[in-house]
């Protein structure tokens, strides 16, 4: 158990306006685990679903998967040990300088997520590997990756490395996606059906601007 594996994803969008189909919240989510055996079980599940003729996307992606597939994925997830940390950002409460750009907003959230959520847990381990789901344009991906590295330098005492890759490349990132989606459904829609399936794994779920009363748009 010397090395802790952290897989990170987010839910919500970077649109700062009140329009239809625009998220109210931007949610940062990480799952931490000592073993990545869950990845093999998800690959086995995918092969079994394919054998059964179930329609599948290129990889497990909770918002796109059918409810039948979601049920099977959550069943597999529930058989493994991991810890969930989530930081909730109500976008309309973010001051203009915080949302000056997508990378700035992203880095701000990740700093507080790691400082208060992940790092107290991670710093009890000598080694930490953080794998983050890549998003955005090619230029933004570089900026987001740099932001994560800078946050790690500021908040993590362990010996660490980072990896920035598409969710399709690692089933453990798909676990983070499923957990982020479940938490988002609770906050955005008041639907906690999937949230209840992971609730006992959630160690940290923090509304970053809960005390704020000013909405900037």
C-alpha positions in Angstrom: 0.0 0.0 0.0 2.9 2.4 -0.5 1.4 3.9 -3.7 -1.9 5.6 -3.8 -3.7 5.8 -7.2 -5.9 8.8 -7.8 -8.2 9.1 -10.8 -9.8 12.5 -11.5 -12.7 13.6 -13.6 -15.3 16.4 -13.6 -18.9 17.0 -14.3 -20.5 20.1 -15.6 -19.4 22.6 -18.2 -17.4 25.8 -18.5 -20.4 27.9 -19.7 -21.0 30.8 -17.3 -24.6 31.8 -18.1 -28.1 31.0 -17.3 -29.3 29.1 -20.4 -31.0 25.8 -21.1 -28.7 22.8 -20.9 -26.0 24.7 -19.1 -24.9 23.2 -15.8 -25.5 25.1 -12.5 -22.5 23.4 -10.9 -19.0 22.4 -11.9 -18.0 19.3 -9.9 -14.5 18.0 -9.4 -14.3 14.3 -8.5 -11.4 12.0 -7.6 -11.4 8.3 -6.7 -8.4 7.0 -4.7 -7.5 3.4 -4.5 -4.6 1.2 -3.5 -5.2 -1.4 -6.2 -6.4 -0.9 -9.8 -7.9 -4.4 -10.1 -11.3 -2.8 -10.8 -10.0 -2.0 -14.3 -9.8 -5.6 -15.2 -13.2 -6.3 -13.9 -14.6 -3.4 -16.0 -12.9 -4.8 -19.1 -14.4 -8.2 -18.3 -17.8 -6.6 -18.0 -17.5 -4.9 -21.3 -16.6 -8.2 -23.0 -19.5 -9.9 -21.4 -21.9 -7.2 -22.4 -20.5 -7.3 -26.0 -21.1 -11.1 -26.0 -24.7 -10.5 -24.9 -25.2 -8.1 -27.8 -25.6 -5.0 -25.6 -25.1 -1.8 -27.5 -22.0 0.0 -26.2 -20.0 3.1 -26.8 -16.3 3.1 -27.2 -15.9 3.0 -23.4 -18.1 3.3 -20.3 -19.3 6.9 -20.1 -22.1 7.3 -17.6 -24.1 10.1 -19.3 -24.2 8.2 -22.6 -24.6 4.7 -21.3 -28.1 3.1 -21.1 -29.5 2.6 -17.6 -29.1 -1.2 -18.0 -25.4 -0.7 -18.6 -25.1 1.8 -15.8 -26.6 -0.8 -13.4 -24.0 -3.4 -14.4 -21.2 -0.9 -14.1 -22.3 0.3 -10.7 -22.6 -3.4 -9.6 -18.9 -3.9 -10.5 -17.9 -0.6 -8.9 -19.6 -1.6 -5.7 -17.4 -4.7 -5.3 -14.2 -2.7 -4.9 -12.7 -0.4 -2.3 -12.0 3.2 -3.1 -12.5 6.6 -1.6 -14.3 9.5 -3.3 -13.6 13.2 -2.9 -15.8 15.8 -4.5 -15.7 19.6 -4.7 -18.8 21.4 -5.7 -18.6 24.8 -7.4 -21.8 26.7 -8.0 -20.6 28.6 -11.1 -22.7 31.7 -10.7 -21.0 32.4 -7.4 -17.6 32.5 -8.9 -16.1 36.0 -9.1 -15.1 37.3 -12.6 -11.4 36.9 -12.0 -11.8 33.2 -11.1 -13.6 32.5 -14.4 -11.3 34.7 -16.5 -10.5 31.6 -18.5 -11.3 27.9 -18.4 -7.8 26.9 -17.2 -7.9 29.6 -14.4 -11.3 28.3 -13.2 -10.1 24.7 -13.4 -6.9 25.4 -11.5 -8.8 27.3 -8.8 -11.1 24.4 -8.1 -8.4 21.8 -8.2 -6.2 23.7 -5.7 -8.9 23.7 -3.1 -10.0 20.1 -4.0 -6.5 18.8 -3.4 -5.6 21.1 -0.4 -8.6 20.2 1.6 -9.9 17.0 0.1 -7.3 14.7 -1.5 -4.0 15.8 0.1 -4.8 15.0 3.7 -5.5 11.5 2.6 -2.7 11.3 0.0 0.0 12.6 2.2 -0.2 9.5 4.4 1.3 7.6 1.5 4.9 7.8 0.2 3.9 7.7 -3.5 1.0 9.2 -5.4 0.1 8.8 -9.0 -2.7 11.1 -10.2 -4.3 10.3 -13.5 -6.6 13.0 -14.8 -9.2 12.8 -17.7 -8.1 15.1 -20.5 -10.5 17.7 -21.7 -10.6 20.8 -24.0 -8.7 21.8 -27.0 -5.0 20.8 -27.5 -3.9 24.2 -26.1 -6.3 23.9 -23.2 -5.1 20.3 -22.4 -1.6 21.7 -22.0 -2.9 24.4 -19.7 -5.0 22.0 -17.7 -2.1 19.5 -17.3 0.2 22.3 -16.2 -2.4 23.5 -13.7 -2.6 20.0 -12.1 1.2 19.8 -11.9 1.3 23.2 -10.2 -1.4 22.3 -7.7 0.4 19.1 -6.9 3.6 21.1 -6.1 1.7 23.3 -3.7 -0.4 20.7 -1.9 1.2 17.3 -1.9 4.1 16.1 0.3 4.3 12.6 -1.2 6.5 11.6 -4.1 4.1 12.1 -7.0 3.6 11.9 -10.7 0.8 12.9 -13.0 -0.8 11.5 -16.1 -3.2 13.2 -18.4 -5.2 11.0 -20.8 -8.6 10.4 -22.3 -11.1 8.5 -20.2 -11.2 5.8 -22.9 -7.6 5.0 -22.1 -8.1 3.8 -18.5 -11.1 2.0 -17.0 -10.3 3.6 -13.6 -11.0 7.0 -15.1 -14.4 5.6 -16.1 -14.9 4.9 -12.4 -14.2 8.6 -11.6 -16.7 9.5 -14.4 -19.4 7.4 -13.0 -18.9 8.8 -9.5 -18.8 12.4 -10.8 -22.0 11.8 -12.7 -23.8 10.3 -9.7 -22.8 13.3 -7.6 -23.8 15.7 -10.3 -27.3 14.1 -10.6 -27.9 14.7 -6.9 -26.8 18.4 -7.0 -28.3 19.4 -10.4 -31.5 17.4 -10.3 -32.0 16.2 -6.8 -31.8 12.6 -8.1 -29.8 10.5 -5.6 -30.6 7.0 -7.0 -27.0 6.5 -8.3 -25.5 8.6 -5.5 -26.8 6.2 -2.9 -24.8 3.4 -4.6 -21.5 5.2 -3.9 -22.4 7.2 -0.8 -20.5 5.0 1.6 -17.3 5.6 -0.4 -17.6 9.4 -0.2 -15.1 10.8 2.3 -15.3 14.5 1.2 -18.1 16.3 -0.6 -17.7 20.1 -0.2 -19.7 23.0 -1.5 -16.8 25.5 -2.1 -19.0 28.6 -2.1 -21.7 27.4 0.2 -21.4 30.6 2.4 -21.5 32.9 -0.6 -24.8 34.7 -1.3 -23.8 36.8 -4.4 -24.5 35.5 -7.8 -22.4 37.2 -10.5 -24.7 36.3 -13.4 
